[in-house]
Amino acid sequence: MGFREDTVRARQAGYTAARAGRPLTDCPHSADSLLRLAWVRGYKAAHPPSVEVTD
């Protein structure tokens, strides 16, 4: 499997983890891995930052 496929799978795994309610610290990839970045991006895609609107 190539790097592109690995990153797609890592992103999907992060998204799935977030939807399942697992904490961000459950990422299985090391801190210096680009796969960790893909996993976190997937996680964040499931939990976009909220925007507070004030008048």
PDBQT receptor file of N, H, CA, C and O in Angstrom, charges set to zero:
ATOM      1  N   MET A   1       0.852  -1.171   0.000  1.00  0.00    +0.000 N 
ATOM      2  CA  MET A   1       0.000   0.000   0.000  1.00  0.00    +0.000 C 
ATOM      3  C   MET A   1       0.898   1.236   0.000  1.00  0.00    +0.000 C 
ATOM      4  O   MET A   1       1.918   1.266   0.689  1.00  0.00    +0.000 OA
ATOM      5  N   GLY A   2       0.526   2.237  -0.760  1.00  0.00    +0.000 N 
ATOM      6  H   GLY A   2      -0.303   2.212  -1.320  1.00  0.00    +0.000 HD
ATOM      7  CA  GLY A   2       1.308   3.454  -0.865  1.00  0.00    +0.000 C 
ATOM      8  C   GLY A   2       0.942   4.478   0.194  1.00  0.00    +0.000 C 
ATOM      9  O   GLY A   2      -0.029   4.321   0.934  1.00  0.00    +0.000 OA
ATOM     10  N   PHE A   3       1.740   5.524   0.245  1.00  0.00    +0.000 N 
ATOM     11  H   PHE A   3       2.529   5.651  -0.356  1.00  0.00    +0.000 HD
ATOM     12  CA  PHE A   3       1.530   6.566   1.252  1.00  0.00    +0.000 C 
ATOM     13  C   PHE A   3       0.168   7.236   1.111  1.00  0.00    +0.000 C 
ATOM     14  O   PHE A   3      -0.487   7.534   2.110  1.00  0.00    +0.000 OA
ATOM     15  N   ARG A   4      -0.253   7.469  -0.113  1.00  0.00    +0.000 N 
ATOM     16  H   ARG A   4       0.279   7.227  -0.924  1.00  0.00    +0.000 HD
ATOM     17  CA  ARG A   4      -1.548   8.128  -0.325  1.00  0.00    +0.000 C 
ATOM     18  C   ARG A   4      -2.684   7.301   0.285  1.00  0.00    +0.000 C 
ATOM     19  O   ARG A   4      -3.557   7.848   0.958  1.00  0.00    +0.000 OA
ATOM     20  N   GLU A   5      -2.672   6.010   0.054  1.00  0.00    +0.000 N 
ATOM     21  H   GLU A   5      -1.962   5.566  -0.493  1.00  0.00    +0.000 HD
ATOM     22  CA  GLU A   5      -3.697   5.140   0.623  1.00  0.00    +0.000 C 
ATOM     23  C   GLU A   5      -3.619   5.124   2.144  1.00  0.00    +0.000 C 
ATOM     24  O   GLU A   5      -4.644   5.109   2.826  1.00  0.00    +0.000 OA
ATOM     25  N   ASP A   6      -2.394   5.125   2.671  1.00  0.00    +0.000 N 
ATOM     26  H   ASP A   6      -1.562   5.137   2.117  1.00  0.00    +0.000 HD
ATOM     27  CA  ASP A   6      -2.212   5.149   4.126  1.00  0.00    +0.000 C 
ATOM     28  C   ASP A   6      -2.806   6.412   4.737  1.00  0.00    +0.000 C 
ATOM     29  O   ASP A   6      -3.448   6.352   5.786  1.00  0.00    +0.000 OA
ATOM     30  N   THR A   7      -2.598   7.551   4.091  1.00  0.00    +0.000 N 
ATOM     31  H   THR A   7      -2.077   7.600   3.239  1.00  0.00    +0.000 HD
ATOM     32  CA  THR A   7      -3.127   8.799   4.648  1.00  0.00    +0.000 C 
ATOM     33  C   THR A   7      -4.647   8.842   4.568  1.00  0.00    +0.000 C 
ATOM     34  O   THR A   7      -5.301   9.351   5.478  1.00  0.00    +0.000 OA
ATOM     35  N   VAL A   8      -5.211   8.315   3.495  1.00  0.00    +0.000 N 
ATOM     36  H   VAL A   8      -4.680   7.902   2.756  1.00  0.00    +0.000 HD
ATOM     37  CA  VAL A   8      -6.676   8.267   3.385  1.00  0.00    +0.000 C 
ATOM     38  C   VAL A   8      -7.249   7.394   4.491  1.00  0.00    +0.000 C 
ATOM     39  O   VAL A   8      -8.246   7.753   5.118  1.00  0.00    +0.000 OA
ATOM     40  N   ARG A   9      -6.628   6.262   4.727  1.00  0.00    +0.000 N 
ATOM     41  H   ARG A   9      -5.818   5.970   4.218  1.00  0.00    +0.000 HD
ATOM     42  CA  ARG A   9      -7.105   5.365   5.792  1.00  0.00    +0.000 C 
ATOM     43  C   ARG A   9      -6.925   5.989   7.176  1.00  0.00    +0.000 C 
ATOM     44  O   ARG A   9      -7.792   5.846   8.039  1.00  0.00    +0.000 OA
ATOM     45  N   ALA A  10      -5.814   6.674   7.388  1.00  0.00    +0.000 N 
ATOM     46  H   ALA A  10      -5.110   6.790   6.687  1.00  0.00    +0.000 HD
ATOM     47  CA  ALA A  10      -5.581   7.327   8.679  1.00  0.00    +0.000 C 
ATOM     48  C   ALA A  10      -6.616   8.417   8.922  1.00  0.00    +0.000 C 
ATOM     49  O   ALA A  10      -7.131   8.548  10.033  1.00  0.00    +0.000 OA
ATOM     50  N   ARG A  11      -6.923   9.199   7.894  1.00  0.00    +0.000 N 
ATOM     51  H   ARG A  11      -6.505   9.092   6.992  1.00  0.00    +0.000 HD
ATOM     52  CA  ARG A  11      -7.929  10.263   8.031  1.00  0.00    +0.000 C 
ATOM     53  C   ARG A  11      -9.298   9.665   8.337  1.00  0.00    +0.000 C 
ATOM     54  O   ARG A  11     -10.021  10.173   9.194  1.00  0.00    +0.000 OA
ATOM     55  N   GLN A  12      -9.650   8.602   7.647  1.00  0.00    +0.000 N 
ATOM     56  H   GLN A  12      -9.062   8.190   6.951  1.00  0.00    +0.000 HD
ATOM     57  CA  GLN A  12     -10.936   7.946   7.899  1.00  0.00    +0.000 C 
ATOM     58  C   GLN A  12     -10.976   7.362   9.310  1.00  0.00    +0.000 C 
ATOM     59  O   GLN A  12     -12.009   7.422   9.977  1.00  0.00    +0.000 OA
ATOM     60  N   ALA A  13      -9.869   6.805   9.760  1.00  0.00    +0.000 N 
ATOM     61  H   ALA A  13      -9.030   6.756   9.218  1.00  0.00    +0.000 HD
ATOM     62  CA  ALA A  13      -9.805   6.253  11.111  1.00  0.00    +0.000 C 
ATOM     63  C   ALA A  13      -9.978   7.349  12.160  1.00  0.00    +0.000 C 
ATOM     64  O   ALA A  13     -10.652   7.139  13.168  1.00  0.00    +0.000 OA
ATOM     65  N   GLY A  14      -9.381   8.505  11.932  1.00  0.00    +0.000 N 
ATOM     66  H   GLY A  14      -8.833   8.675  11.113  1.00  0.00    +0.000 HD
ATOM     67  CA  GLY A  14      -9.551   9.628  12.854  1.00  0.00    +0.000 C 
ATOM     68  C   GLY A  14     -10.986  10.110  12.891  1.00  0.00    +0.000 C 
ATOM     69  O   GLY A  14     -11.522  10.403  13.960  1.00  0.00    +0.000 OA
ATOM     70  N   TYR A  15     -11.606  10.192  11.731  1.00  0.00    +0.000 N 
ATOM     71  H   TYR A  15     -11.170   9.954  10.863  1.00  0.00    +0.000 HD
ATOM     72  CA  TYR A  15     -13.010  10.607  11.640  1.00  0.00    +0.000 C 
ATOM     73  C   TYR A  15     -13.903   9.614  12.393  1.00  0.00    +0.000 C 
ATOM     74  O   TYR A  15     -14.784  10.008  13.157  1.00  0.00    +0.000 OA
ATOM     75  N   THR A  16     -13.661   8.339  12.166  1.00  0.00    +0.000 N 
ATOM     76  H   THR A  16     -12.945   8.019  11.545  1.00  0.00    +0.000 HD
ATOM     77  CA  THR A  16     -14.443   7.294  12.828  1.00  0.00    +0.000 C 
ATOM     78  C   THR A  16     -14.247   7.338  14.341  1.00  0.00    +0.000 C 
ATOM     79  O   THR A  16     -15.203   7.166  15.098  1.00  0.00    +0.000 OA
ATOM     80  N   ALA A  17     -13.024   7.565  14.776  1.00  0.00    +0.000 N 
ATOM     81  H   ALA A  17     -12.248   7.704  14.161  1.00  0.00    +0.000 HD
ATOM     82  CA  ALA A  17     -12.736   7.646  16.210  1.00  0.00    +0.000 C 
ATOM     83  C   ALA A  17     -13.486   8.806  16.851  1.00  0.00    +0.000 C 
ATOM     84  O   ALA A  17     -14.041   8.665  17.941  1.00  0.00    +0.000 OA
ATOM     85  N   ALA A  18     -13.503   9.935  16.188  1.00  0.00    +0.000 N 
ATOM     86  H   ALA A  18     -13.051  10.050  15.303  1.00  0.00    +0.000 HD
ATOM     87  CA  ALA A  18     -14.203  11.103  16.728  1.00  0.00    +0.000 C 
ATOM     88  C   ALA A  18     -15.699  10.850  16.810  1.00  0.00    +0.000 C 
ATOM     89  O   ALA A  18     -16.331  11.194  17.808  1.00  0.00    +0.000 OA
ATOM     90  N   ARG A  19     -16.270  10.255  15.776  1.00  0.00    +0.000 N 
ATOM     91  H   ARG A  19     -15.757   9.975  14.965  1.00  0.00    +0.000 HD
ATOM     92  CA  ARG A  19     -17.710   9.968  15.758  1.00  0.00    +0.000 C 
ATOM     93  C   ARG A  19     -18.089   8.951  16.831  1.00  0.00    +0.000 C 
ATOM     94  O   ARG A  19     -19.220   8.939  17.317  1.00  0.00    +0.000 OA
ATOM     95  N   ALA A  20     -17.118   8.087  17.198  1.00  0.00    +0.000 N 
ATOM     96  H   ALA A  20     -16.200   8.097  16.803  1.00  0.00    +0.000 HD
ATOM     97  CA  ALA A  20     -17.356   7.082  18.236  1.00  0.00    +0.000 C 
ATOM     98  C   ALA A  20     -17.164   7.650  19.638  1.00  0.00    +0.000 C 
ATOM     99  O   ALA A  20     -17.408   6.962  20.629  1.00  0.00    +0.000 OA
ATOM    100  N   GLY A  21     -16.726   8.911  19.722  1.00  0.00    +0.000 N 
ATOM    101  H   GLY A  21     -16.527   9.470  18.917  1.00  0.00    +0.000 HD
ATOM    102  CA  GLY A  21     -16.549   9.549  21.023  1.00  0.00    +0.000 C 
ATOM    103  C   GLY A  21     -15.209   9.292  21.678  1.00  0.00    +0.000 C 
ATOM    104  O   GLY A  21     -15.031   9.595  22.858  1.00  0.00    +0.000 OA
ATOM    105  N   ARG A  22     -14.267   8.741  20.938  1.00  0.00    +0.000 N 
ATOM    106  H   ARG A  22     -14.412   8.495  19.980  1.00  0.00    +0.000 HD
ATOM    107  CA  ARG A  22     -12.947   8.507  21.507  1.00  0.00    +0.000 C 
ATOM    108  C   ARG A  22     -12.187   9.823  21.618  1.00  0.00    +0.000 C 
ATOM    109  O   ARG A  22     -12.419  10.734  20.823  1.00  0.00    +0.000 OA
ATOM    110  N   PRO A  23     -11.283   9.941  22.592  1.00  0.00    +0.000 N 
ATOM    111  CA  PRO A  23     -10.524  11.189  22.751  1.00  0.00    +0.000 C 
ATOM    112  C   PRO A  23      -9.450  11.340  21.676  1.00  0.00    +0.000 C 
ATOM    113  O   PRO A  23      -9.007  10.360  21.078  1.00  0.00    +0.000 OA
ATOM    114  N   LEU A  24      -9.051  12.564  21.450  1.00  0.00    +0.000 N 
ATOM    115  H   LEU A  24      -9.412  13.360  21.936  1.00  0.00    +0.000 HD
ATOM    116  CA  LEU A  24      -8.017  12.878  20.464  1.00  0.00    +0.000 C 
ATOM    117  C   LEU A  24      -6.706  12.159  20.779  1.00  0.00    +0.000 C 
ATOM    118  O   LEU A  24      -5.934  11.849  19.871  1.00  0.00    +0.000 OA
ATOM    119  N   THR A  25      -6.457  11.898  22.038  1.00  0.00    +0.000 N 
ATOM    120  H   THR A  25      -7.084  12.150  22.775  1.00  0.00    +0.000 HD
ATOM    121  CA  THR A  25      -5.217  11.233  22.455  1.00  0.00    +0.000 C 
ATOM    122  C   THR A  25      -5.174   9.758  22.068  1.00  0.00    +0.000 C 
ATOM    123  O   THR A  25      -4.155   9.105  22.292  1.00  0.00    +0.000 OA
ATOM    124  N   ASP A  26      -6.232   9.218  21.501  1.00  0.00    +0.000 N 
ATOM    125  H   ASP A  26      -7.060   9.748  21.318  1.00  0.00    +0.000 HD
ATOM    126  CA  ASP A  26      -6.249   7.819  21.063  1.00  0.00    +0.000 C 
ATOM    127  C   ASP A  26      -5.559   7.596  19.722  1.00  0.00    +0.000 C 
ATOM    128  O   ASP A  26      -5.543   6.471  19.221  1.00  0.00    +0.000 OA
ATOM    129  N   CYS A  27      -4.999   8.627  19.142  1.00  0.00    +0.000 N 
ATOM    130  H   CYS A  27      -5.012   9.540  19.549  1.00  0.00    +0.000 HD
ATOM    131  CA  CYS A  27      -4.330   8.490  17.847  1.00  0.00    +0.000 C 
ATOM    132  C   CYS A  27      -3.221   7.440  17.953  1.00  0.00    +0.000 C 
ATOM    133  O   CYS A  27      -2.368   7.534  18.836  1.00  0.00    +0.000 OA
ATOM    134  N   PRO A  28      -3.224   6.442  17.065  1.00  0.00    +0.000 N 
ATOM    135  CA  PRO A  28      -2.233   5.367  17.152  1.00  0.00    +0.000 C 
ATOM    136  C   PRO A  28      -0.879   5.692  16.513  1.00  0.00    +0.000 C 
ATOM    137  O   PRO A  28       0.039   4.874  16.575  1.00  0.00    +0.000 OA
ATOM    138  N   HIS A  29      -0.746   6.847  15.913  1.00  0.00    +0.000 N 
ATOM    139  H   HIS A  29      -1.492   7.511  15.862  1.00  0.00    +0.000 HD
ATOM    140  CA  HIS A  29       0.483   7.195  15.195  1.00  0.00    +0.000 C 
ATOM    141  C   HIS A  29       1.396   8.062  16.063  1.00  0.00    +0.000 C 
ATOM    142  O   HIS A  29       0.927   8.834  16.900  1.00  0.00    +0.000 OA
ATOM    143  N   SER A  30       2.696   7.925  15.851  1.00  0.00    +0.000 N 
ATOM    144  H   SER A  30       3.077   7.298  15.171  1.00  0.00    +0.000 HD
ATOM    145  CA  SER A  30       3.667   8.686  16.641  1.00  0.00    +0.000 C 
ATOM    146  C   SER A  30       3.604  10.171  16.291  1.00  0.00    +0.000 C 
ATOM    147  O   SER A  30       3.116  10.552  15.227  1.00  0.00    +0.000 OA
ATOM    148  N   ALA A  31       4.098  10.989  17.193  1.00  0.00    +0.000 N 
ATOM    149  H   ALA A  31       4.495  10.680  18.057  1.00  0.00    +0.000 HD
ATOM    150  CA  ALA A  31       4.013  12.448  17.043  1.00  0.00    +0.000 C 
ATOM    151  C   ALA A  31       4.761  12.967  15.818  1.00  0.00    +0.000 C 
ATOM    152  O   ALA A  31       4.400  14.016  15.283  1.00  0.00    +0.000 OA
ATOM    153  N   ASP A  32       5.777  12.270  15.370  1.00  0.00    +0.000 N 
ATOM    154  H   ASP A  32       6.070  11.419  15.805  1.00  0.00    +0.000 HD
ATOM    155  CA  ASP A  32       6.554  12.739  14.221  1.00  0.00    +0.000 C 
ATOM    156  C   ASP A  32       6.098  12.113  12.895  1.00  0.00    +0.000 C 
ATOM    157  O   ASP A  32       6.775  12.255  11.877  1.00  0.00    +0.000 OA
ATOM    158  N   SER A  33       4.967  11.430  12.910  1.00  0.00    +0.000 N 
ATOM    159  H   SER A  33       4.417  11.315  13.737  1.00  0.00    +0.000 HD
ATOM    160  CA  SER A  33       4.463  10.763  11.711  1.00  0.00    +0.000 C 
ATOM    161  C   SER A  33       3.480  11.647  10.949  1.00  0.00    +0.000 C 
ATOM    162  O   SER A  33       2.625  12.295  11.552  1.00  0.00    +0.000 OA
ATOM    163  N   LEU A  34       3.601  11.670   9.632  1.00  0.00    +0.000 N 
ATOM    164  H   LEU A  34       4.295  11.143   9.141  1.00  0.00    +0.000 HD
ATOM    165  CA  LEU A  34       2.630  12.396   8.815  1.00  0.00    +0.000 C 
ATOM    166  C   LEU A  34       1.259  11.730   8.875  1.00  0.00    +0.000 C 
ATOM    167  O   LEU A  34       0.241  12.374   8.620  1.00  0.00    +0.000 OA
ATOM    168  N   LEU A  35       1.232  10.451   9.210  1.00  0.00    +0.000 N 
ATOM    169  H   LEU A  35       2.059   9.928   9.417  1.00  0.00    +0.000 HD
ATOM    170  CA  LEU A  35      -0.055   9.773   9.355  1.00  0.00    +0.000 C 
ATOM    171  C   LEU A  35      -0.819  10.319  10.558  1.00  0.00    +0.000 C 
ATOM    172  O   LEU A  35      -2.050  10.317  10.568  1.00  0.00    +0.000 OA
ATOM    173  N   ARG A  36      -0.095  10.782  11.565  1.00  0.00    +0.000 N 
ATOM    174  H   ARG A  36       0.905  10.783  11.557  1.00  0.00    +0.000 HD
ATOM    175  CA  ARG A  36      -0.758  11.399  12.716  1.00  0.00    +0.000 C 
ATOM    176  C   ARG A  36      -1.493  12.660  12.270  1.00  0.00    +0.000 C 
ATOM    177  O   ARG A  36      -2.616  12.914  12.704  1.00  0.00    +0.000 OA
ATOM    178  N   LEU A  37      -0.865  13.440  11.414  1.00  0.00    +0.000 N 
ATOM    179  H   LEU A  37       0.048  13.234  11.061  1.00  0.00    +0.000 HD
ATOM    180  CA  LEU A  37      -1.495  14.650  10.895  1.00  0.00    +0.000 C 
ATOM    181  C   LEU A  37      -2.782  14.302  10.147  1.00  0.00    +0.000 C 
ATOM    182  O   LEU A  37      -3.799  14.974  10.320  1.00  0.00    +0.000 OA
ATOM    183  N   ALA A  38      -2.744  13.269   9.327  1.00  0.00    +0.000 N 
ATOM    184  H   ALA A  38      -1.917  12.723   9.187  1.00  0.00    +0.000 HD
ATOM    185  CA  ALA A  38      -3.937  12.843   8.594  1.00  0.00    +0.000 C 
ATOM    186  C   ALA A  38      -5.018  12.373   9.562  1.00  0.00    +0.000 C 
ATOM    187  O   ALA A  38      -6.195  12.681   9.375  1.00  0.00    +0.000 OA
ATOM    188  N   TRP A  39      -4.629  11.632  10.591  1.00  0.00    +0.000 N 
ATOM    189  H   TRP A  39      -3.673  11.382  10.744  1.00  0.00    +0.000 HD
ATOM    190  CA  TRP A  39      -5.586  11.129  11.580  1.00  0.00    +0.000 C 
ATOM    191  C   TRP A  39      -6.261  12.296  12.302  1.00  0.00    +0.000 C 
ATOM    192  O   TRP A  39      -7.481  12.306  12.466  1.00  0.00    +0.000 OA
ATOM    193  N   VAL A  40      -5.469  13.272  12.731  1.00  0.00    +0.000 N 
ATOM    194  H   VAL A  40      -4.478  13.264  12.598  1.00  0.00    +0.000 HD
ATOM    195  CA  VAL A  40      -6.012  14.435  13.443  1.00  0.00    +0.000 C 
ATOM    196  C   VAL A  40      -6.918  15.253  12.526  1.00  0.00    +0.000 C 
ATOM    197  O   VAL A  40      -7.942  15.768  12.976  1.00  0.00    +0.000 OA
ATOM    198  N   ARG A  41      -6.566  15.378  11.274  1.00  0.00    +0.000 N 
ATOM    199  H   ARG A  41      -5.734  14.960  10.908  1.00  0.00    +0.000 HD
ATOM    200  CA  ARG A  41      -7.433  16.102  10.327  1.00  0.00    +0.000 C 
ATOM    201  C   ARG A  41      -8.782  15.403  10.190  1.00  0.00    +0.000 C 
ATOM    202  O   ARG A  41      -9.820  16.063  10.126  1.00  0.00    +0.000 OA
ATOM    203  N   GLY A  42      -8.771  14.094  10.145  1.00  0.00    +0.000 N 
ATOM    204  H   GLY A  42      -7.928  13.559  10.197  1.00  0.00    +0.000 HD
ATOM    205  CA  GLY A  42     -10.027  13.350  10.102  1.00  0.00    +0.000 C 
ATOM    206  C   GLY A  42     -10.831  13.549  11.370  1.00  0.00    +0.000 C 
ATOM    207  O   GLY A  42     -12.051  13.709  11.327  1.00  0.00    +0.000 OA
ATOM    208  N   TYR A  43     -10.141  13.539  12.498  1.00  0.00    +0.000 N 
ATOM    209  H   TYR A  43      -9.151  13.409  12.533  1.00  0.00    +0.000 HD
ATOM    210  CA  TYR A  43     -10.796  13.749  13.788  1.00  0.00    +0.000 C 
ATOM    211  C   TYR A  43     -11.443  15.132  13.832  1.00  0.00    +0.000 C 
ATOM    212  O   TYR A  43     -12.595  15.274  14.242  1.00  0.00    +0.000 OA
ATOM    213  N   LYS A  44     -10.703  16.135  13.411  1.00  0.00    +0.000 N 
ATOM    214  H   LYS A  44      -9.767  16.019  13.078  1.00  0.00    +0.000 HD
ATOM    215  CA  LYS A  44     -11.218  17.508  13.425  1.00  0.00    +0.000 C 
ATOM    216  C   LYS A  44     -12.358  17.700  12.429  1.00  0.00    +0.000 C 
ATOM    217  O   LYS A  44     -13.242  18.525  12.658  1.00  0.00    +0.000 OA
ATOM    218  N   ALA A  45     -12.350  16.955  11.334  1.00  0.00    +0.000 N 
ATOM    219  H   ALA A  45     -11.632  16.285  11.147  1.00  0.00    +0.000 HD
ATOM    220  CA  ALA A  45     -13.436  17.047  10.354  1.00  0.00    +0.000 C 
ATOM    221  C   ALA A  45     -14.760  16.591  10.968  1.00  0.00    +0.000 C 
ATOM    222  O   ALA A  45     -15.826  17.076  10.589  1.00  0.00    +0.000 OA
ATOM    223  N   ALA A  46     -14.687  15.667  11.906  1.00  0.00    +0.000 N 
ATOM    224  H   ALA A  46     -13.821  15.273  12.214  1.00  0.00    +0.000 HD
ATOM    225  CA  ALA A  46     -15.896  15.195  12.582  1.00  0.00    +0.000 C 
ATOM    226  C   ALA A  46     -16.345  16.171  13.658  1.00  0.00    +0.000 C 
ATOM    227  O   ALA A  46     -17.519  16.187  14.030  1.00  0.00    +0.000 OA
ATOM    228  N   HIS A  47     -15.428  16.981  14.159  1.00  0.00    +0.000 N 
ATOM    229  H   HIS A  47     -14.475  16.968  13.857  1.00  0.00    +0.000 HD
ATOM    230  CA  HIS A  47     -15.720  17.974  15.199  1.00  0.00    +0.000 C 
ATOM    231  C   HIS A  47     -15.204  19.333  14.763  1.00  0.00    +0.000 C 
ATOM    232  O   HIS A  47     -14.200  19.807  15.295  1.00  0.00    +0.000 OA
ATOM    233  N   PRO A  48     -15.868  19.971  13.805  1.00  0.00    +0.000 N 
ATOM    234  CA  PRO A  48     -15.398  21.297  13.383  1.00  0.00    +0.000 C 
ATOM    235  C   PRO A  48     -15.513  22.295  14.531  1.00  0.00    +0.000 C 
ATOM    236  O   PRO A  48     -16.401  22.168  15.374  1.00  0.00    +0.000 OA
ATOM    237  N   PRO A  49     -14.633  23.273  14.569  1.00  0.00    +0.000 N 
ATOM    238  CA  PRO A  49     -14.700  24.265  15.644  1.00  0.00    +0.000 C 
ATOM    239  C   PRO A  49     -16.006  25.051  15.573  1.00  0.00    +0.000 C 
ATOM    240  O   PRO A  49     -16.486  25.403  14.496  1.00  0.00    +0.000 OA
ATOM    241  N   SER A  50     -16.551  25.309  16.728  1.00  0.00    +0.000 N 
ATOM    242  H   SER A  50     -16.161  25.022  17.603  1.00  0.00    +0.000 HD
ATOM    243  CA  SER A  50     -17.795  26.077  16.754  1.00  0.00    +0.000 C 
ATOM    244  C   SER A  50     -17.477  27.562  16.610  1.00  0.00    +0.000 C 
ATOM    245  O   SER A  50     -16.434  28.044  17.054  1.00  0.00    +0.000 OA
ATOM    246  N   VAL A  51     -18.386  28.254  15.990  1.00  0.00    +0.000 N 
ATOM    247  H   VAL A  51     -19.232  27.863  15.630  1.00  0.00    +0.000 HD
ATOM    248  CA  VAL A  51     -18.227  29.691  15.783  1.00  0.00    +0.000 C 
ATOM    249  C   VAL A  51     -19.287  30.392  16.610  1.00  0.00    +0.000 C 
ATOM    250  O   VAL A  51     -20.483  30.139  16.461  1.00  0.00    +0.000 OA
ATOM    251  N   GLU A  52     -18.835  31.265  17.473  1.00  0.00    +0.000 N 
ATOM    252  H   GLU A  52     -17.864  31.470  17.594  1.00  0.00    +0.000 HD
ATOM    253  CA  GLU A  52     -19.764  32.008  18.316  1.00  0.00    +0.000 C 
ATOM    254  C   GLU A  52     -20.022  33.371  17.685  1.00  0.00    +0.000 C 
ATOM    255  O   GLU A  52     -19.092  34.124  17.396  1.00  0.00    +0.000 OA
ATOM    256  N   VAL A  53     -21.281  33.668  17.481  1.00  0.00    +0.000 N 
ATOM    257  H   VAL A  53     -22.036  33.057  17.716  1.00  0.00    +0.000 HD
ATOM    258  CA  VAL A  53     -21.660  34.943  16.879  1.00  0.00    +0.000 C 
ATOM    259  C   VAL A  53     -22.187  35.850  17.979  1.00  0.00    +0.000 C 
ATOM    260  O   VAL A  53     -23.103  35.487  18.716  1.00  0.00    +0.000 OA
ATOM    261  N   THR A  54     -21.595  37.032  18.080  1.00  0.00    +0.000 N 
ATOM    262  H   THR A  54     -20.850  37.327  17.481  1.00  0.00    +0.000 HD
ATOM    263  CA  THR A  54     -22.062  38.007  19.069  1.00  0.00    +0.000 C 
ATOM    264  C   THR A  54     -22.445  39.293  18.358  1.00  0.00    +0.000 C 
ATOM    265  O   THR A  54     -21.848  39.663  17.348  1.00  0.00    +0.000 OA
ATOM    266  N   ASP A  55     -23.423  39.951  18.887  1.00  0.00    +0.000 N 
ATOM    267  H   ASP A  55     -23.908  39.650  19.709  1.00  0.00    +0.000 HD
ATOM    268  CA  ASP A  55     -23.865  41.222  18.296  1.00  0.00    +0.000 C 
ATOM    269  C   ASP A  55     -23.209  42.393  18.962  1.00  0.00    +0.000 C 
ATOM    270  O   ASP A  55     -23.466  43.538  18.590  1.00  0.00    +0.000 OA
TER     271      ASP A  55
